[in-house]
Structures are given as C-alpha cells and as structure tokens.
Amino acid sequence: MMKKNAVSSLTLIMIAALLGGCGGSDTKIVERDPVPIEDDHDHDDDHDHDDELTQGRLLISAKDQAKVSIIDIKEKQLLEEFTFTEAPSAIYASPSYRYGYVIQRTADLVNVIDSGLSQEDHGDHKDDVIEAPMQMSFNANGSRPTHFTGNHTQSVIFYDGNATTATPASVAVYTESDIANNTAGTRLQYTTHMHGAAQGRGDYLISTVRDAATESTLPDRVAVYKAEAGVFTEQEIFTETCPGLHGSAQNENQIAFGCTDGVLVITQNGDNFTAAKITNPTSFTGTTRIGTVLGDEALEQFVGIAAGQFFALDTTAASITAINWLDTSLATPPTALAYGFADAGELFVILDNQGGLTVIHTHDWAVVDRLQVITSNIAALPTGSRFELAITPGHHIYVSDPIANQIKQVDLDSLNVTDSIQLDFVPNKFTWLGIAEPEGNHH
C-alpha cells in the first residue's frame, strides 16, 4: 500500500556543489558545475538523486473516477491526488515532460498538473529541481477537447465543437511559458464544428477545413495558418483534397493526414508549404483506409494504421507498405491497443490486448521481439478497462495492468519487465512526467 508523502518531506538538498540559497523547504536543487572536477567526493548520494530524476513520476487517472494521482517511480509512493470535474478522457505530457494535460472531453475542460520536476537554466549549466507536484492555475478550456498533438516546443489541442449547441470547432497552441504564466496561447476559431486535426509548426499551424454544407463531421481539406497577435489567420488552402480526413502526425519537415483515398503529405521548406498525395495500395479494399498516423522528428517515414494493421508510409517513394508485427505462433492474433515511437525514434512499440509488447526496429521495420508484459489472468480484466502505455524519452516505458492494479516498468535495452508499482486503485489513463535529460545523468 502506498503512503502519501507529506510536502514537507521534500527537503532542500543541494548536490555536487553548494552555490548559494536556492528554493524553499520543499525544493531540491540538484546543481551541477559546467565542467567536471576530479575530487574524492562520495558520489553515491548524487547517483541516488540522478536515479530519482531519471525515473521521474507517473500521472495516473483512476478508472471511472474524477481523480488523478502522481506517483514517484523510484520510491513507489503517492505524492499527491487531484480531483477534477469528470473522469479524464486522456492524459498527455507537455514537450519537456514537466506538465501533464488532463483532458475532460465532455466537460469541455483541460487542466494541467506540474510534476514538480524541472530545470533552471543558468546559461553555462542547468540545475535540476525537485519540488512537490501541484495543479496549475492555467487551463485550456474549450468545446469538446479531442485530439492532442505536439512537437518539441508546442502542445496543440483540437476542440471539435458541439453540433447540438451550435458551438464551432477551434484549435489552441500552447507553450510551457503559457502554462507557467497562465496565458491564453494562440488560437484558431472556426465557424462550424468538425472532428478535425492540427499540427503546430512554430509560427504556423497546419489544420483541417470542413465544408459546413456537408453531413459528415470529418473535414476534407487542409490549410496553412500563421500566428499574428495571438490568433491564427489563414494563409492558403491546399487544392489537394483529403476526404474523410482523420489522424495526423509530423516529422522534421513534413506533416501527414489520413484520408479515405490515401495519405495527404504537406512538406515545409521555410515559409513555403507544398502538398502531395500517397494513394492507397490496391490491397486496400472496401472501407480500408489510413485513419491514424504517427511520426517522429528523427524519422523520414511515418506509420499509418488501417483496419488494425500497421503500415510504413514512405513519402519519398510515395508508398504504403505493411509492417508484419503479428506473432504467428500465438493461437489467437492479438489486437493493438497502444503504440508509439520510442528510444529517440529507433524503435516502434505496440501494446496489444493480450498484454504483449512488440518492439520493432524503425530502420527496417523488422520485429525485435515480443515481450509478455502482463502475466495476470486476462479474463479478469475489469469491464471497460484496457492496458495502457506510457513512453518516456529514455529507455524505459510503462504498461498499466488494471487486473492487478499495477504499473509495469519495461527496459527496452534488455526487453524485460524490470519493476512494478502497486496501486490502491484501478489505473486508467496515464503518462510519464519528468526531466528528459537531467544534468546529472551520466548514463
């Protein structure tokens, strides 16, 4: 059973060099010299705090409850519990992983939790800071927050709007400065509702367009918008159509959108944007289409999902090629539940409904192995629950087990379950929060 840490237990600790008064009684400053200095200092204590920073914290919602807990991974302890308006529909991390967005879709609310793990930039070095988690005053409210995307500096929320109340869709782009200073971000306001998608590109926003006269809530066009005085203004609408548009992703230079007839690819070259289409392969029959797209800035190719199958999307060759991820030795083929790029884009991981984790090399899309993460009795899975995945910027990922009320830690280097955290509630949505690159992390 976890014990809730009192805030006062997070005492001021200065590691490596004591450089002056920093923080209050609930803050740890892990301060590093810019140049390593040889001495006979005992570094075991430093390593302990490096480990705490490297492992980070988990922000986890409780099934069917309007509650979210933040758990210290190293100590396996509950640091704080927060209560919201409704059970979160999703939880996401901010670009630096410091903050967690708590999405409450039908309540039209988005709240933000500060993990308490951050860095202070001093020019020649950074200080790692450990504080108590807290709920921020910042919120990102709007009608039906649905799709969340991001890059290394921005978080983008697409608000679908509401046909019943005639509330139009909108998009908001937030930075971590917006969260810290409780500012409104940069917004795009539509004139009609839609189940859309958007990708932030610095001063630009690549977002969807829907003809209000059509019956479908899915858009069929894409436009470029530019930020001016806190709002986005339309620059151009691409002539290439994307019927039934659903799903989007980006890498360093391109943005991809899933369409019923293929994938629309927008290429950015400075301030110029061009569009091209990758058409569906002949193997796609009936209603088969790419409806989910995933990308990583380290890779040129995207991953698309169509009818539960994964495909490599090569924008140079304009091809859509199946990724053979299924383990044919299994009596019943599993279904993918959660997935994403890991280990700086070198790997793609798939968590399935049998509790297995398939790891794929992205350089050739070959399967490395499949690890059975969940060893609980699958038949005992609570109604309405499923296994969830949280990917970190390091070599660890986390898998929830709602049967045993646990979170499993998986080491991608050894491909083993290396630890587990016991909870006193049924986990639902969750994400990893922490410092992506701690100054004291020498691994």
DRENDO-1510 file (C-alpha; in Angstrom, 1 decimal, always signed):
<recs>
REC; n; res; u; v; w
REC; 1; MET; +0.0; +0.0; +0.0 .
REC; 2; MET; +1.4; +3.4; -0.9 .
REC; 3; LYS; +1.9; +6.1; +1.7 .
REC; 4; LYS; +1.2; +9.7; +0.7 .
REC; 5; ASN; +4.4; +11.8; +1.1 .
REC; 6; ALA; +3.9; +15.0; +3.1 .
REC; 7; VAL; +5.1; +18.0; +1.1 .
REC; 8; SER; +7.5; +18.9; +4.0 .
REC; 9; SER; +9.4; +15.7; +3.3 .
REC; 10; LEU; +10.7; +17.1; +0.1 .
REC; 11; THR; +13.5; +18.9; +1.9 .
REC; 12; LEU; +16.2; +21.2; +0.4 .
REC; 13; ILE; +19.1; +19.1; -0.9 .
REC; 14; MET; +22.0; +20.6; -2.9 .
REC; 15; ILE; +24.1; +18.0; -4.6 .
REC; 16; ALA; +27.6; +18.2; -6.1 .
REC; 17; ALA; +28.3; +21.9; -5.2 .
REC; 18; LEU; +26.7; +24.3; -2.8 .
REC; 19; LEU; +26.4; +27.5; -4.6 .
REC; 20; GLY; +24.0; +29.6; -2.5 .
REC; 21; GLY; +20.5; +29.8; -1.2 .
REC; 22; CYS; +18.0; +28.2; -3.7 .
REC; 23; GLY; +14.4; +27.3; -3.2 .
REC; 24; GLY; +12.3; +26.7; -0.1 .
REC; 25; SER; +11.8; +23.9; +2.3 .
REC; 26; ASP; +10.0; +21.7; -0.2 .
REC; 27; THR; +12.5; +22.1; -3.0 .
REC; 28; LYS; +15.6; +20.0; -4.0 .
REC; 29; ILE; +18.1; +21.7; -6.3 .
REC; 30; VAL; +20.4; +19.2; -8.0 .
REC; 31; GLU; +23.1; +21.7; -9.1 .
REC; 32; ARG; +25.9; +20.8; -11.5 .
REC; 33; ASP; +29.2; +22.5; -12.3 .
REC; 34; PRO; +29.6; +23.2; -16.0 .
REC; 35; VAL; +33.0; +21.4; -16.1 .
REC; 36; PRO; +33.5; +18.1; -14.3 .
REC; 37; ILE; +36.1; +18.4; -11.4 .
REC; 38; GLU; +38.0; +15.5; -10.1 .
REC; 39; ASP; +37.7; +15.1; -6.3 .
REC; 40; ASP; +37.2; +12.4; -3.7 .
REC; 41; HIS; +33.6; +13.3; -3.0 .
REC; 42; ASP; +31.3; +10.3; -2.4 .
REC; 43; HIS; +29.0; +10.2; -5.5 .
REC; 44; ASP; +26.6; +7.6; -4.2 .
REC; 45; ASP; +24.2; +10.2; -2.9 .
REC; 46; ASP; +24.4; +12.0; -6.3 .
REC; 47; HIS; +23.6; +8.8; -8.1 .
REC; 48; ASP; +20.5; +8.3; -5.9 .
REC; 49; HIS; +19.1; +11.7; -6.9 .
REC; 50; ASP; +20.2; +11.2; -10.5 .
REC; 51; ASP; +18.1; +8.0; -10.4 .
REC; 52; GLU; +15.2; +9.8; -8.9 .
REC; 53; LEU; +15.3; +12.4; -11.7 .
REC; 54; THR; +15.9; +9.8; -14.5 .
REC; 55; GLN; +13.0; +7.6; -13.4 .
REC; 56; GLY; +10.6; +10.6; -13.0 .
REC; 57; ARG; +6.9; +10.4; -12.0 .
REC; 58; LEU; +3.7; +9.0; -13.3 .
REC; 59; LEU; +0.4; +10.9; -13.6 .
REC; 60; ILE; -2.4; +8.3; -13.5 .
REC; 61; SER; -6.1; +8.5; -13.5 .
REC; 62; ALA; -8.4; +6.2; -11.6 .
REC; 63; LYS; -10.9; +4.2; -13.5 .
REC; 64; ASP; -14.4; +5.8; -13.5 .
REC; 65; GLN; -13.3; +8.4; -11.1 .
REC; 66; ALA; -12.6; +12.1; -11.4 .
REC; 67; LYS; -9.2; +11.6; -9.7 .
REC; 68; VAL; -5.6; +11.7; -10.8 .
REC; 69; SER; -2.6; +10.7; -8.8 .
REC; 70; ILE; +1.0; +11.5; -9.2 .
REC; 71; ILE; +3.4; +8.7; -8.2 .
REC; 72; ASP; +7.1; +8.9; -7.6 .
REC; 73; ILE; +8.6; +6.0; -9.6 .
REC; 74; LYS; +11.8; +5.4; -7.6 .
REC; 75; GLU; +10.1; +5.5; -4.2 .
REC; 76; LYS; +6.8; +3.9; -5.5 .
REC; 77; GLN; +4.9; +6.5; -3.4 .
REC; 78; LEU; +1.8; +8.6; -3.9 .
REC; 79; LEU; +2.9; +12.3; -3.9 .
REC; 80; GLU; -0.4; +13.9; -4.5 .
REC; 81; GLU; -4.0; +13.3; -5.6 .
REC; 82; PHE; -6.1; +15.8; -7.6 .
REC; 83; THR; -9.8; +15.8; -8.1 .
REC; 84; PHE; -11.4; +17.1; -11.3 .
REC; 85; THR; -14.9; +17.6; -12.8 .
REC; 86; GLU; -15.1; +14.2; -14.6 .
REC; 87; ALA; -13.0; +11.1; -15.2 .
REC; 88; PRO; -10.3; +12.2; -17.7 .
REC; 89; SER; -10.7; +11.0; -21.3 .
REC; 90; ALA; -7.0; +11.3; -21.9 .
REC; 91; ILE; -3.7; +12.5; -20.2 .
REC; 92; TYR; -0.7; +13.8; -22.1 .
REC; 93; ALA; +2.7; +15.2; -21.3 .
REC; 94; SER; +4.0; +18.7; -22.3 .
REC; 95; PRO; +7.0; +19.0; -24.6 .
REC; 96; SER; +9.6; +18.9; -21.8 .
REC; 97; TYR; +7.6; +16.4; -19.9 .
REC; 98; ARG; +7.3; +18.7; -16.9 .
REC; 99; TYR; +3.5; +19.2; -17.1 .
REC; 100; GLY; +0.6; +16.8; -17.6 .
REC; 101; TYR; -2.6; +17.8; -19.5 .
REC; 102; VAL; -5.7; +16.3; -18.0 .
REC; 103; ILE; -8.4; +16.2; -20.7 .
REC; 104; GLN; -12.0; +16.1; -19.7 .
REC; 105; ARG; -13.8; +16.0; -23.1 .
REC; 106; THR; -17.5; +16.1; -22.3 .
REC; 107; ALA; -16.9; +18.6; -19.5 .
REC; 108; ASP; -15.2; +20.9; -22.0 .
REC; 109; LEU; -12.2; +21.2; -19.6 .
REC; 110; VAL; -8.5; +20.8; -19.7 .
REC; 111; ASN; -6.5; +21.1; -16.5 .
REC; 112; VAL; -2.7; +21.0; -16.1 .
REC; 113; ILE; -0.6; +19.4; -13.3 .
REC; 114; ASP; +3.0; +20.5; -12.7 .
REC; 115; SER; +5.1; +17.3; -12.0 .
REC; 116; GLY; +7.5; +19.2; -9.7 .
REC; 117; LEU; +10.5; +18.1; -11.8 .
REC; 118; SER; +12.1; +20.8; -13.9 .
REC; 119; GLN; +15.3; +22.6; -14.7 .
REC; 120; GLU; +16.6; +26.1; -14.1 .
REC; 121; ASP; +18.8; +27.4; -17.0 .
REC; 122; HIS; +21.9; +29.3; -15.8 .
REC; 123; GLY; +23.5; +29.7; -19.2 .
REC; 124; ASP; +26.6; +27.6; -18.7 .
REC; 125; HIS; +24.7; +24.9; -16.8 .
REC; 126; LYS; +21.3; +23.8; -15.7 .
REC; 127; ASP; +20.1; +23.0; -12.2 .
REC; 128; ASP; +17.7; +20.0; -11.8 .
REC; 129; VAL; +14.9; +21.0; -9.5 .
REC; 130; ILE; +12.7; +18.6; -7.5 .
REC; 131; GLU; +9.5; +20.0; -6.0 .
REC; 132; ALA; +6.1; +18.9; -4.8 .
REC; 133; PRO; +3.6; +18.4; -7.7 .
REC; 134; MET; +0.8; +21.0; -7.9 .
REC; 135; GLN; -2.2; +21.9; -10.0 .
REC; 136; MET; -1.6; +25.0; -12.2 .
REC; 137; SER; -4.0; +27.9; -12.4 .
REC; 138; PHE; -3.7; +27.6; -16.2 .
REC; 139; ASN; -6.5; +25.8; -18.0 .
REC; 140; ALA; -7.1; +25.2; -21.7 .
REC; 141; ASN; -10.9; +25.0; -21.8 .
REC; 142; GLY; -12.9; +24.8; -25.0 .
REC; 143; SER; -15.8; +22.8; -26.5 .
REC; 144; ARG; -15.0; +19.1; -26.8 .
REC; 145; PRO; -11.2; +18.9; -26.5 .
REC; 146; THR; -10.4; +15.8; -28.5 .
REC; 147; HIS; -7.2; +15.5; -30.5 .
REC; 148; PHE; -3.9; +16.4; -28.8 .
REC; 149; THR; -0.6; +16.7; -30.8 .
REC; 150; GLY; +2.7; +18.3; -30.1 .
REC; 151; ASN; +6.3; +19.0; -31.1 .
REC; 152; HIS; +9.4; +19.8; -29.1 .
REC; 153; THR; +8.1; +23.2; -28.1 .
REC; 154; GLN; +4.3; +23.3; -28.5 .
REC; 155; SER; +1.2; +21.4; -27.5 .
REC; 156; VAL; -1.8; +21.6; -29.8 .
REC; 157; ILE; -5.4; +20.8; -28.8 .
REC; 158; PHE; -8.2; +20.4; -31.4 .
REC; 159; TYR; -11.6; +21.3; -29.9 .
REC; 160; ASP; -14.3; +19.6; -32.0 .
REC; 161; GLY; -17.1; +22.0; -31.0 .
REC; 162; ASN; -20.6; +20.8; -30.5 .
REC; 163; ALA; -23.3; +20.4; -33.2 .
REC; 164; THR; -26.1; +20.2; -30.6 .
REC; 165; THR; -25.3; +23.6; -29.1 .
REC; 166; ALA; -24.0; +25.0; -32.5 .
REC; 167; THR; -20.6; +25.6; -31.0 .
REC; 168; PRO; -17.9; +25.8; -33.6 .
REC; 169; ALA; -14.6; +24.0; -33.5 .
REC; 170; SER; -11.3; +25.7; -32.5 .
REC; 171; VAL; -7.6; +25.0; -32.1 .
REC; 172; ALA; -5.2; +26.2; -29.5 .
REC; 173; VAL; -1.4; +26.1; -29.5 .
REC; 174; TYR; +0.3; +26.3; -26.1 .
REC; 175; THR; +3.9; +26.6; -24.9 .
REC; 176; GLU; +5.2; +25.8; -21.5 .
REC; 177; SER; +5.5; +29.5; -21.0 .
REC; 178; ASP; +1.8; +29.8; -21.5 .
REC; 179; ILE; +1.3; +27.3; -18.7 .
REC; 180; ALA; +3.7; +28.9; -16.3 .
REC; 181; ASN; +2.4; +32.4; -16.9 .
REC; 182; ASN; -1.3; +31.4; -17.3 .
REC; 183; THR; -1.6; +33.0; -20.8 .
REC; 184; ALA; -4.1; +32.0; -23.5 .
REC; 185; GLY; -1.8; +30.6; -26.1 .
REC; 186; THR; -2.5; +31.1; -29.8 .
REC; 187; ARG; -5.9; +30.2; -31.1 .
REC; 188; LEU; -7.8; +29.4; -34.4 .
REC; 189; GLN; -11.6; +29.9; -34.4 .
REC; 190; TYR; -13.7; +28.1; -36.9 .
REC; 191; THR; -17.3; +28.9; -38.0 .
REC; 192; THR; -18.5; +25.3; -37.8 .
REC; 193; HIS; -18.0; +22.1; -35.8 .
REC; 194; MET; -15.8; +19.3; -37.1 .
REC; 195; HIS; -13.8; +16.2; -35.9 .
REC; 196; GLY; -10.5; +17.7; -37.1 .
REC; 197; ALA; -6.8; +17.6; -36.7 .
REC; 198; ALA; -4.0; +20.1; -36.4 .
REC; 199; GLN; -0.2; +20.2; -36.2 .
REC; 200; GLY; +1.8; +23.1; -34.8 .
REC; 201; ARG; +4.9; +24.3; -36.8 .
REC; 202; GLY; +6.3; +27.2; -34.9 .
REC; 203; ASP; +4.5; +30.3; -36.1 .
REC; 204; TYR; +2.5; +28.1; -38.5 .
REC; 205; LEU; -0.5; +25.8; -37.9 .
REC; 206; ILE; -1.4; +23.1; -40.4 .
REC; 207; SER; -5.1; +22.4; -39.7 .
REC; 208; THR; -8.2; +21.0; -41.3 .
REC; 209; VAL; -11.1; +22.6; -43.2 .
REC; 210; ARG; -14.7; +21.4; -43.3 .
REC; 211; ASP; -17.5; +22.4; -45.6 .
REC; 212; ALA; -20.4; +23.2; -43.3 .
REC; 213; ALA; -22.8; +22.2; -46.0 .
REC; 214; THR; -21.7; +18.5; -45.8 .
REC; 215; GLU; -23.3; +16.0; -43.5 .
REC; 216; SER; -20.0; +14.4; -42.4 .
REC; 217; THR; -18.3; +15.9; -39.3 .
REC; 218; LEU; -15.0; +14.9; -40.9 .
REC; 219; PRO; -13.1; +17.6; -42.8 .
REC; 220; ASP; -11.8; +17.1; -46.4 .
REC; 221; ARG; -9.3; +19.9; -46.8 .
REC; 222; VAL; -6.1; +21.2; -45.1 .
REC; 223; ALA; -5.0; +24.8; -44.8 .
REC; 224; VAL; -1.9; +26.7; -43.5 .
REC; 225; TYR; -2.5; +29.4; -40.9 .
REC; 226; LYS; +0.0; +31.8; -39.4 .
REC; 227; ALA; +0.2; +33.3; -35.9 .
REC; 228; GLU; -0.5; +37.0; -35.6 .
REC; 229; ALA; -1.1; +38.7; -32.3 .
REC; 230; GLY; -2.4; +35.6; -30.5 .
REC; 231; VAL; -4.6; +34.3; -33.3 .
REC; 232; PHE; -4.1; +32.2; -36.5 .
REC; 233; THR; -5.0; +33.7; -39.8 .
REC; 234; GLU; -5.5; +31.6; -43.0 .
REC; 235; GLN; -2.6; +31.7; -45.5 .
REC; 236; GLU; -3.7; +29.1; -48.1 .
REC; 237; ILE; -6.0; +26.1; -48.5 .
REC; 238; PHE; -4.4; +23.3; -50.5 .
REC; 239; THR; -6.1; +22.2; -53.7 .
REC; 240; GLU; -5.4; +18.6; -52.9 .
REC; 241; THR; -8.4; +17.1; -51.1 .
REC; 242; CYS; -8.4; +14.6; -48.2 .
REC; 243; PRO; -11.9; +13.1; -48.0 .
REC; 244; GLY; -12.9; +11.7; -44.6 .
REC; 245; LEU; -9.7; +13.2; -43.0 .
REC; 246; HIS; -8.8; +11.5; -39.7 .
REC; 247; GLY; -5.4; +11.4; -38.0 .
REC; 248; SER; -2.3; +13.5; -38.4 .
REC; 249; ALA; +1.4; +13.5; -37.5 .
REC; 250; GLN; +4.6; +15.3; -38.3 .
REC; 251; ASN; +8.3; +14.8; -38.5 .
REC; 252; GLU; +11.1; +17.3; -39.1 .
REC; 253; ASN; +9.9; +18.6; -42.5 .
REC; 254; GLN; +6.5; +17.0; -43.2 .
REC; 255; ILE; +3.0; +16.7; -41.9 .
REC; 256; ALA; +0.8; +13.7; -42.9 .
REC; 257; PHE; -3.0; +13.4; -42.7 .
REC; 258; GLY; -5.0; +10.2; -43.1 .
REC; 259; CYS; -7.7; +10.2; -45.9 .
REC; 260; THR; -10.1; +7.6; -47.2 .
REC; 261; ASP; -8.2; +7.5; -50.5 .
REC; 262; GLY; -4.7; +7.7; -49.2 .
REC; 263; VAL; -2.4; +10.0; -47.2 .
REC; 264; LEU; -2.0; +13.7; -47.7 .
REC; 265; VAL; +1.6; +14.9; -47.2 .
REC; 266; ILE; +2.4; +18.5; -46.6 .
REC; 267; THR; +6.1; +19.4; -47.0 .
REC; 268; GLN; +7.6; +22.5; -45.4 .
REC; 269; ASN; +10.6; +24.4; -46.8 .
REC; 270; GLY; +11.0; +27.5; -44.7 .
REC; 271; ASP; +7.8; +29.6; -45.2 .
REC; 272; ASN; +6.7; +27.5; -48.2 .
REC; 273; PHE; +4.3; +24.6; -48.0 .
REC; 274; THR; +3.5; +22.1; -50.7 .
REC; 275; ALA; +1.1; +19.2; -50.8 .
REC; 276; ALA; +1.2; +15.7; -52.4 .
REC; 277; LYS; -0.9; +12.6; -52.1 .
REC; 278; ILE; +0.1; +9.0; -51.5 .
REC; 279; THR; -2.7; +6.9; -52.9 .
REC; 280; ASN; -4.0; +3.7; -51.2 .
REC; 281; PRO; -2.4; +0.5; -52.4 .
REC; 282; THR; -4.6; -2.0; -54.3 .
REC; 283; SER; -4.6; -4.3; -51.3 .
REC; 284; PHE; -6.9; -1.8; -49.6 .
REC; 285; THR; -10.5; -2.8; -50.3 .
REC; 286; GLY; -13.9; -1.7; -49.2 .
REC; 287; THR; -13.7; +0.9; -46.4 .
REC; 288; THR; -10.0; +0.2; -45.5 .
REC; 289; ARG; -8.1; +3.4; -45.1 .
REC; 290; ILE; -5.4; +5.0; -43.0 .
REC; 291; GLY; -7.2; +6.5; -40.0 .
REC; 292; THR; -4.3; +7.0; -37.6 .
REC; 293; VAL; -0.9; +8.5; -38.4 .
REC; 294; LEU; +2.2; +8.6; -36.2 .
REC; 295; GLY; +5.5; +10.4; -36.8 .
REC; 296; ASP; +8.8; +11.2; -35.1 .
REC; 297; GLU; +11.1; +14.1; -35.9 .
REC; 298; ALA; +14.1; +11.7; -36.2 .
REC; 299; LEU; +12.5; +9.7; -39.0 .
REC; 300; GLU; +11.5; +10.5; -42.6 .
REC; 301; GLN; +8.9; +7.8; -42.7 .
REC; 302; PHE; +5.5; +7.8; -40.9 .
REC; 303; VAL; +3.5; +4.9; -39.5 .
REC; 304; GLY; -0.1; +4.6; -40.5 .
REC; 305; ILE; -2.9; +2.3; -39.2 .
REC; 306; ALA; -5.6; +0.9; -41.4 .
REC; 307; ALA; -8.1; -1.8; -40.2 .
REC; 308; GLY; -5.9; -2.7; -37.2 .
REC; 309; GLN; -2.8; -3.2; -39.4 .
REC; 310; PHE; +0.4; -1.1; -39.3 .
REC; 311; PHE; +2.0; +0.4; -42.4 .
REC; 312; ALA; +5.2; +2.2; -43.2 .
REC; 313; LEU; +4.4; +5.4; -45.1 .
REC; 314; ASP; +7.4; +6.3; -47.3 .
REC; 315; THR; +6.8; +9.9; -48.5 .
REC; 316; THR; +9.8; +9.8; -50.9 .
REC; 317; ALA; +8.7; +6.6; -52.7 .
REC; 318; ALA; +5.0; +7.5; -52.2 .
REC; 319; SER; +4.4; +4.0; -50.9 .
REC; 320; ILE; +2.3; +2.3; -48.2 .
REC; 321; THR; +3.9; -0.9; -47.0 .
REC; 322; ALA; +2.6; -3.4; -44.4 .
REC; 323; ILE; +4.6; -3.9; -41.2 .
REC; 324; ASN; +4.4; -7.6; -40.2 .
REC; 325; TRP; +4.2; -7.3; -36.5 .
REC; 326; LEU; +1.9; -10.2; -35.5 .
REC; 327; ASP; +3.4; -13.2; -33.8 .
REC; 328; THR; +2.2; -16.1; -35.8 .
REC; 329; SER; +2.9; -18.6; -33.0 .
REC; 330; LEU; +0.0; -17.2; -30.9 .
REC; 331; ALA; -3.2; -19.2; -31.1 .
REC; 332; THR; -5.3; -16.0; -31.3 .
REC; 333; PRO; -3.9; -13.0; -33.1 .
REC; 334; PRO; -3.7; -10.0; -30.7 .
REC; 335; THR; -5.2; -6.6; -31.4 .
REC; 336; ALA; -3.2; -3.4; -31.0 .
REC; 337; LEU; -4.3; -1.1; -28.1 .
REC; 338; ALA; -1.5; +1.5; -27.8 .
REC; 339; TYR; +1.6; +2.3; -29.8 .
REC; 340; GLY; +4.3; +4.9; -30.5 .
REC; 341; PHE; +7.9; +5.7; -31.3 .
REC; 342; ALA; +10.5; +5.1; -28.5 .
REC; 343; ASP; +14.2; +5.4; -27.9 .
REC; 344; ALA; +14.7; +8.6; -30.0 .
REC; 345; GLY; +12.8; +7.1; -32.9 .
REC; 346; GLU; +14.9; +4.0; -33.2 .
REC; 347; LEU; +12.1; +1.7; -32.1 .
REC; 348; PHE; +8.3; +1.5; -32.6 .
REC; 349; VAL; +6.4; -0.3; -29.8 .
REC; 350; ILE; +2.9; -1.9; -29.9 .
REC; 351; LEU; +1.0; -2.9; -26.8 .
REC; 352; ASP; -1.7; -5.5; -27.6 .
REC; 353; ASN; -4.9; -6.7; -25.9 .
REC; 354; GLN; -3.2; -9.9; -24.7 .
REC; 355; GLY; -0.7; -7.9; -22.6 .
REC; 356; GLY; +2.1; -8.3; -25.1 .
REC; 357; LEU; +4.6; -5.7; -26.2 .
REC; 358; THR; +6.0; -5.9; -29.7 .
REC; 359; VAL; +9.2; -4.0; -30.4 .
REC; 360; ILE; +10.1; -3.0; -33.9 .
REC; 361; HIS; +13.3; -1.5; -35.4 .
REC; 362; THR; +12.4; +1.5; -37.4 .
REC; 363; HIS; +15.3; +1.3; -39.8 .
REC; 364; ASP; +13.9; -1.8; -41.5 .
REC; 365; TRP; +10.5; -2.3; -39.7 .
REC; 366; ALA; +11.6; -5.7; -38.5 .
REC; 367; VAL; +10.3; -7.2; -35.2 .
REC; 368; VAL; +13.0; -7.3; -32.5 .
REC; 369; ASP; +10.8; -9.4; -30.1 .
REC; 370; ARG; +7.5; -9.7; -28.3 .
REC; 371; LEU; +7.5; -9.5; -24.5 .
REC; 372; GLN; +4.6; -10.8; -22.4 .
REC; 373; VAL; +4.3; -7.8; -20.0 .
REC; 374; ILE; +1.0; -8.7; -18.4 .
REC; 375; THR; +1.0; -12.1; -16.5 .
REC; 376; SER; -2.3; -11.6; -14.7 .
REC; 377; ASN; -5.3; -13.6; -15.8 .
REC; 378; ILE; -6.5; -11.7; -18.9 .
REC; 379; ALA; -10.1; -13.0; -18.4 .
REC; 380; ALA; -10.2; -11.0; -15.1 .
REC; 381; LEU; -9.8; -7.6; -16.9 .
REC; 382; PRO; -12.4; -5.3; -15.4 .
REC; 383; THR; -15.2; -4.3; -17.8 .
REC; 384; GLY; -14.3; -1.1; -19.5 .
REC; 385; SER; -10.6; -1.3; -18.7 .
REC; 386; ARG; -7.7; -1.9; -21.1 .
REC; 387; PHE; -3.9; -2.0; -20.9 .
REC; 388; GLU; -2.3; +1.4; -21.5 .
REC; 389; LEU; +1.1; +2.5; -22.5 .
REC; 390; ALA; +3.3; +5.4; -21.4 .
REC; 391; ILE; +6.5; +6.1; -23.4 .
REC; 392; THR; +9.4; +8.1; -21.9 .
REC; 393; PRO; +12.3; +9.9; -23.6 .
REC; 394; GLY; +14.7; +7.3; -22.2 .
REC; 395; HIS; +15.0; +3.5; -22.4 .
REC; 396; HIS; +12.1; +2.7; -20.1 .
REC; 397; ILE; +8.4; +2.5; -21.0 .
REC; 398; TYR; +5.4; +1.8; -18.7 .
REC; 399; VAL; +2.4; -0.5; -19.1 .
REC; 400; SER; -0.7; -0.5; -16.9 .
REC; 401; ASP; -2.2; -3.6; -15.5 .
REC; 402; PRO; -5.8; -2.9; -14.4 .
REC; 403; ILE; -6.2; -6.5; -13.3 .
REC; 404; ALA; -3.5; -6.4; -10.6 .
REC; 405; ASN; -3.7; -2.6; -10.1 .
REC; 406; GLN; -0.1; -2.2; -11.1 .
REC; 407; ILE; +2.2; -0.3; -13.4 .
REC; 408; LYS; +4.9; -2.4; -15.1 .
REC; 409; GLN; +8.3; -0.9; -16.0 .
REC; 410; VAL; +9.9; -2.3; -19.1 .
REC; 411; ASP; +13.6; -1.8; -20.1 .
REC; 412; LEU; +13.8; -1.5; -23.8 .
REC; 413; ASP; +17.5; -2.4; -23.8 .
REC; 414; SER; +17.1; -5.8; -22.2 .
REC; 415; LEU; +13.4; -6.1; -23.2 .
REC; 416; ASN; +12.4; -7.2; -19.7 .
REC; 417; VAL; +10.0; -6.2; -17.0 .
REC; 418; THR; +12.4; -4.6; -14.5 .
REC; 419; ASP; +10.0; -3.3; -11.9 .
REC; 420; SER; +6.3; -2.8; -10.9 .
REC; 421; ILE; +4.4; -0.3; -8.9 .
REC; 422; GLN; +1.5; -1.4; -6.8 .
REC; 423; LEU; -1.5; +0.9; -6.7 .
REC; 424; ASP; -4.6; +1.0; -4.5 .
REC; 425; PHE; -6.9; +1.9; -7.4 .
REC; 426; VAL; -7.6; +0.6; -10.9 .
REC; 427; PRO; -5.4; +2.6; -13.3 .
REC; 428; ASN; -6.9; +4.1; -16.4 .
REC; 429; LYS; -5.1; +6.8; -18.5 .
REC; 430; PHE; -1.6; +7.8; -17.6 .
REC; 431; THR; +1.6; +9.4; -18.8 .
REC; 432; TRP; +5.2; +9.8; -17.7 .
REC; 433; LEU; +6.5; +13.1; -16.4 .
REC; 434; GLY; +10.0; +14.2; -15.5 .
REC; 435; ILE; +13.2; +15.7; -16.9 .
REC; 436; ALA; +14.1; +14.3; -20.3 .
REC; 437; GLU; +17.8; +14.9; -19.9 .
REC; 438; PRO; +18.9; +15.5; -16.2 .
REC; 439; GLU; +22.1; +17.4; -15.9 .
REC; 440; GLY; +23.5; +14.8; -13.6 .
REC; 441; ASN; +22.5; +11.9; -15.7 .
REC; 442; HIS; +25.8; +10.3; -16.9 .
REC; 443; HIS; +24.3; +7.1; -18.4 .
</recs>
